[in-house]
Amino acid sequence: MSEKSKLLWRCRRGVKELDVLFTQFVESSYDALTDLEKQAFNKLLAIEDPDILGFMLYDVKPTDPEVASIVKKIHTSI
């Protein structure tokens, strides 16, 4: 299984909105990310869904600056 396939599997969340958002982001933008941005995206995926929903849908700001940066990048890509 390729790295991208594994990542797409990890993008499958318990919340349909996050599934769609993360899958679209990986398919359209992941390859262009820097290594640091890819690490930040993986950090984001390790966070619990309710917190991610706050970041993605309700303008809650992540306290981790790397996660905050990738959340901003996802927001601008959609």
Secondary structure, DSSP 8 states (H G I E B T S, - for coil): --HHHHHHHHT--SSHHHHHHHHHHHHHHGGGS-HHHHHHHHHHHTS-HHHHHHHHHS----SSHHHHHHHHHHHHH-
